[in-house]
Amino acid sequence: MKDSLARRLEIAQTIVHEAARIAMTMRPQSGRPQGTLKHAQDWLTETDEKVENFISQQIQNAFPEDGFQGEEKGKTRTGTLRWVVDPIDGTSNYARGRERWCVSLGLMEGDKPLLGIVEAPCLNEIYTARLGHGAFMNGKPIKASTVTDPKIAMVELGWSHVSKIDAFQSNAKAILEMGAMIRTLGSGTMALVDVASGRSDGHLEMAINLWDVAAALVLLEEAGARVSPFLRDGGLDQMTPILAAAPGIADRLSQTLNITLL
């Protein structure tokens, strides 16, 4: 299995890199958003479908025995191992010609994340992780931050069309009262990757899907971050809250937001 996972990671990284190149060639320019509005602030672009189809076909060619699940078409193949893709995470940013978006591909065995690849081509950043072998950005090891004082902490608070305004405001107030600084930057995957890389000290998403986090979960674990039991709480099949935090402020953030961390 070890050699098999190493091979899968190498091949999948190449596939994601080509998918990101395709997305870049189709990237809208700044100005009026290009795409279809599924819900408030929830965009679907032509690129989403093209990138997902490309990755699905390439994975099938390389690993026909593996399952596959995408944001746009759901579970299209079954297998002991399952690839989970978000073709464009941060689509609202992508549709406006902004730079904070990524292609995300994770590999799972049942409810266990094994591999994660996240490429943010506008930022020239490629994140990779293999369970038990560390987390990396552009080939260099990454770790969660060492911040322990909430007054110098930075916490991202995600927003989506299913978020409740009163809950968002309550969480924002609680984080601010800790002394932490809030960010809301439009990509759940990138927010989680920022916790893994130490650029952020926490991220709360009140409801998020498996394809948004499948790659990030192994990155977070390998980087030493603490994460709420997303998969145990139903994340395999439905939108579920997730909290990720740097270990030094994890307990305080968990208490403040009333969310359990592993």
JOQUI-V858591 format. One record per residue. OMEGA is omega in radians with two decimals (* if undefined). NEAR is the number of other C-alpha atoms within 10 Angstrom. D_LAST is the distance of its C-alpha to the last C-alpha in Angstrom with 2 decimals. Layout:
((OMEGA;NEAR;D_LAST) (OMEGA;NEAR;D_LAST))
//
This chain:
((-3.11;6;26.23) (3.13;9;25.53) (3.13;8;28.87) (-3.14;8;28.39) (3.11;15;25.14) (3.11;14;26.81) (3.12;12;29.75) (-3.14;18;27.77) (-3.12;21;26.02) (-3.11;12;29.44) (-3.13;15;31.19) (3.11;23;28.54) (3.09;20;28.55) (3.13;13;32.30) (3.14;20;32.06) (3.14;25;29.65) (3.11;18;31.94) (3.09;15;34.94) (3.11;25;33.20) (3.10;23;32.46) (3.09;14;36.14) (3.14;15;37.23) (3.13;22;35.15) (-3.14;14;36.75) (-3.12;9;40.21) (-3.01;14;39.60) (3.09;19;37.92) (3.01;20;39.62) (3.14;13;41.23) (-3.12;13;40.36) (-3.11;10;41.94) (-3.14;10;41.83) (3.10;17;38.77) (-3.13;19;39.64) (-3.14;19;38.14) (-3.14;12;37.65) (3.13;13;35.72) (3.08;10;33.66) (3.09;11;32.25) (3.12;9;32.34) (-3.11;14;31.02) (-2.99;14;30.04) (2.95;19;32.39) (3.12;20;33.49) (3.06;20;35.69) (-3.11;14;37.91) (-3.12;23;35.75) (-3.10;21;32.67) (-3.11;16;34.64) (-3.13;16;36.47) (3.13;23;33.44) (3.11;22;31.54) (3.13;17;34.72) (-3.11;17;35.23) (3.12;22;31.81) (-3.11;21;32.06) (-3.13;15;35.51) (3.08;17;34.72) (3.11;20;31.71) (3.10;15;33.95) (-3.06;10;36.67) (-3.04;13;34.51) (-3.05;13;32.32) (-3.14;14;34.15) (-3.05;15;32.11) (3.02;17;28.81) (-3.11;22;27.61) (3.09;25;27.37) (3.12;22;25.91) (3.11;22;26.86) (-2.99;19;26.44) (-3.03;15;30.15) (3.09;11;31.20) (-3.12;12;28.15) (-3.11;14;27.95) (3.08;10;31.24) (3.12;15;30.79) (3.12;14;28.88) (3.10;13;27.87) (3.03;10;25.44) (-3.11;18;23.99) (3.02;22;23.61) (-3.12;29;24.03) (-3.02;26;22.67) (2.84;31;24.54) (-3.00;27;24.75) (3.03;30;28.29) (3.02;29;28.25) (-2.97;26;25.17) (-3.05;24;26.53) (3.11;24;29.65) (3.06;23;30.87) (-3.13;22;31.05) (-3.08;30;32.64) (3.13;25;35.18) (-3.13;17;36.32) (3.10;18;36.79) (-2.96;17;33.90) (-3.04;15;31.99) (3.06;20;28.27) (-3.07;28;27.58) (2.94;29;26.49) (-3.03;28;26.69) (3.14;28;23.37) (3.11;29;23.22) (3.06;31;20.38) (-3.10;27;20.84) (2.96;20;18.85) (-3.00;15;19.58) (3.11;12;18.75) (-3.13;12;15.13) (3.06;14;14.42) (-3.09;24;15.03) (-3.08;24;17.61) (3.03;29;19.49) (3.05;29;19.54) (3.09;30;22.66) (3.10;30;23.11) (3.07;25;26.58) (-2.95;20;27.75) (3.12;19;31.48) (-3.13;13;32.79) (-3.09;11;30.63) (-3.11;9;31.49) (3.08;13;27.85) (-3.14;19;26.40) (3.14;25;22.75) (3.05;27;21.99) (3.03;28;19.30) (-3.06;25;19.43) (3.12;18;16.65) (-3.06;11;17.23) (3.05;10;19.88) (3.12;19;18.52) (-3.00;27;18.66) (2.93;21;22.02) (-3.10;20;24.09) (3.06;12;27.74) (-3.13;11;27.30) (-3.08;10;25.98) (3.06;15;22.55) (3.11;24;20.08) (3.03;22;17.25) (-3.05;27;15.07) (3.12;24;17.17) (-3.13;12;17.80) (3.08;18;18.50) (-3.09;15;17.79) (-3.14;13;20.35) (-3.09;21;19.63) (3.02;13;23.39) (-3.09;13;23.31) (3.06;22;20.12) (-3.08;21;20.45) (3.11;28;18.24) (-3.13;27;19.18) (-3.05;22;19.44) (3.13;21;20.29) (3.03;21;23.17) (-3.07;16;24.53) (3.12;12;27.25) (3.14;12;24.97) (3.07;14;23.55) (-3.05;13;25.03) (-3.10;11;26.97) (3.10;9;26.36) (3.10;11;22.56) (-3.13;17;22.76) (3.13;11;25.07) (3.12;13;23.03) (3.12;18;19.90) (3.14;20;22.27) (-3.13;13;23.92) (3.14;15;20.79) (3.13;22;19.78) (3.14;16;23.41) (2.99;13;23.73) (-3.04;16;21.02) (-3.11;15;23.48) (3.10;21;21.57) (-3.10;18;23.51) (3.00;18;22.84) (2.99;16;23.51) (-2.90;13;24.01) (2.87;16;25.26) (3.07;22;25.33) (3.14;22;23.09) (3.12;28;19.51) (-3.13;25;19.26) (3.10;25;20.85) (3.10;28;18.69) (3.09;31;15.52) (3.09;27;17.67) (3.07;22;18.73) (3.13;30;15.27) (-3.06;34;15.20) (3.14;25;18.75) (3.12;20;18.43) (3.11;18;20.88) (-3.08;25;18.59) (3.10;33;15.92) (3.03;32;14.10) (3.06;28;14.70) (3.01;27;14.57) (-3.03;21;16.25) (3.05;20;17.15) (-3.07;18;18.04) (-3.09;23;17.92) (-3.12;21;18.99) (-3.08;24;17.82) (3.10;25;20.54) (-2.98;26;19.34) (-3.00;30;15.96) (3.13;30;16.76) (-3.05;33;17.95) (-3.06;31;15.54) (-3.14;30;12.34) (3.05;28;13.74) (3.13;36;15.10) (-3.13;29;11.88) (-3.09;22;10.38) (3.14;22;13.81) (3.08;24;14.24) (3.08;22;11.45) (3.03;26;9.70) (-3.01;26;6.16) (3.05;25;5.79) (-3.08;18;5.61) (-3.06;18;6.32) (-3.08;22;9.75) (3.12;20;11.48) (-3.09;10;10.73) (3.06;14;11.89) (-3.04;14;15.09) (3.10;21;14.89) (-2.98;16;17.05) (-3.06;10;19.95) (3.07;13;19.80) (-3.00;16;18.93) (3.06;19;15.46) (3.01;19;13.79) (3.01;26;11.35) (3.04;24;10.10) (-3.04;32;9.68) (2.97;30;10.41) (-3.03;31;12.07) (-3.07;20;10.62) (3.09;19;13.76) (-3.03;19;13.43) (-3.09;24;9.73) (3.14;15;10.15) (-3.13;16;13.51) (3.10;28;12.69) (3.12;18;10.07) (-3.10;11;12.93) (-3.07;14;15.57) (-3.14;15;14.46) (3.11;10;13.15) (-3.12;16;10.05) (3.05;16;6.75) (3.06;18;3.78) (*;10;0.00))
//
